[in-house]
Amino acid sequence: MAIRAELVVIGGGLMGSATAWAASRRGLSVLLLEQYGRGHNRGSSHGSSRIVRRGYQEPLYTELTGRSFELWRELELDSGAPLLRMLGNVDFGSRAYAESVAAQLAASVVEHEILSAPEAEQRWPGMRFEGLVVHHTQGGTVDAGAAVTAFQDGAVRRGAVVRHDTAVASLDPTPDGGVRVLQADGAEVLAGTVVVAAGGWTGEILGGHLSLPALNVTQQETFHFPRRDPASPAWPSVVHEWGAGIYHLAGGPLGGPQDDRKIGQHYGGLPTTAAGRDGVVSAATRETLVEYVKEWLPGLDPTPRTETSCLYTFTPSEDFLLDRVGPFVVCSPCSGHGAKFAPLIGELTTDLVTGAAGVPERFRLPAHASGTPGKTG
């Protein structure tokens, strides 16, 4: 016999788990289905360190970062777990890029400072810079894996049911306007609304029900480089407009006891599918980042201690994707820059479930269909 739920969320990464937390806080009955085990590394939400920051080149995202920070603090209070590590954030690269980030911080009244490259190198020994350097203190890292746990545990405390190792075989609209969710094990759920927050699997699950934009799934690779002086203060998170877009940040628990530095490229990942990712780290990417460390980060040992991969799911504009069509809600293929917004995306997705306003039109399907451009990250 089929069970019933007001809301079924498919995907137990950051976005699906945040949606379960937000929806359960509003009193909805929630069933979260995740195809893999708790804490798995097959998607986009594993690991212990993602950048959080206020700095963006566009006013919409700069505003949303502020709302997200408020919700991260609510999650920390709700869970009792320290999730944010506020080390500050630095942006640099071309003068136009640095000035654009600084202008948006100023417009949002976010305290920041602009340093010359020599000034920045004096403040953070072991790093090299170019051009103008924008620093603000409302940045750092969030522990992604711990956040997933906090979201799910908070939802369960409010009555949500979370099932891991539970894949979905099919979704079928029902005559009453709901959805029949058939699990791979044959069990059925009758849902009022289904949220698909499945990252790289989103197109596969929803393609027969919604007209989605092209979703480009890539395998991204990150490396942890040892610090030459592990006793020195941790550096801020950094976004460097260089090459394929370099970012680096404190590694968190997966950085080991010496807090190895996590480094990656935003662009240039290997095209793949969610199920087809092989997890084999590219020698070319490793070489590029080793050479980057030698040139720009002399405070690190240029031999990576560990390396791993994850998935990005890019929309054509790199904007998030949040919309509802009938009983189906698509939740945010995040184009590689969504982790910092997770609790807010959970709230916005729940707005779509309940019929509340709030989702920016820019994230809706018609905006994506029109090819609205926008490089966001």
Steps between C-alpha positions, in 0.01 A plus 500: 500500500629844409581743778414871475707813553429866437850542364753256360852635452725303267868555573664518841787737425520857624201632304263211560592479867461877541156474339399222740613718793318808376180314414490312830546829687180619328310193613492300176521123505822420316656185360860537378631230266873466434627230265834455677611450859539770762812709442566363150740671256321434170348847451576864569455538878767289667816628663574729789566837340317731260549874461248739652530868415310821432706602198331464160500710185121526492256663743253209511754247621663747738160558661425128520830427676390724786171315541686169481737590783204571729360154427838331550507649848146371561611151395799517734272595789248233404758223473752609762771433240762761398478502121654832394865593534525874451850560366409779258510498122730649236425568132757609243593469135428761238438857615147488354419185698631636831327835454170329413506287814593801712218705347241237589632467854478878537146508360392236753681682783734207563816612675802437280839637406704531182870418526787516257676173418805587720270590791314172467825301484618669818174416678487138383857370467525199274253631240571709192254742343449720195310822445241616752411262784152520656466364853188468713450322831155352426650199332673173574386139474206275578531129580282353224476145632419617853239739357321215320486311830373808686226564243383138501512457878309825548234384255468162672452667839199675346345180367662461158599154381842458335575186303848431368587228248159563342502569128199624305398301193226723361270796561144493368239776534177386665143608411471700822794723405763321705781262409546127536862440598615148423818399681752259351404243764138507383360708786260780406444845647212732414626856527323832478819662366838363394820705523787370289826622651718238340787703357644325196210251497236777468461484123469122502229505768297800380565505127172330417295740712655846457668680212841564653790703363812314398678382816873447460638251754875505560744320723696752706819424686647644818830452676627552855848653521694497831586831665873551551430655842195324646524714814444824307152662498258364242465707183166639382308331222618624160345543155761582236386595151779308330500225238191285544407684819700400807361475851669384818396472860574340834445127463306434820495146646589342165804727494639287781653611829719758326207664319628437147386754240222395260546627143295458184394649167147625444495432125654240272355189662469177304156462338326195643168372628401462861515122484792492255756694702811287542662693786843475337686826557643660187878519484468826304291661775744382763792647306319832451430538871848388605645770275249751640612422854864544403431841348234647728513311832860457615369440852379157387687182417425455125446125536132427573437273794150393386275542197135435425218581257138615508227604257394841372171547314513819294200683355574702183494830692657357820192623687316272739190318380196514730146459369180303521288344226191324633607269783866499395761738645850523356757603757816669392769346289733752657775546238774440755429798726190398694631346823521834680130559424371158614272605788351781293443271203316268739274788602437614142421145392253466786340825380436326168346205683265716708420754231674789675676769302871548529691324224679753275363495146854457377503146641173394336474277194383775259810707578722201427309424180558854377874452533544777752878537532686543824835383629446486873773314682 
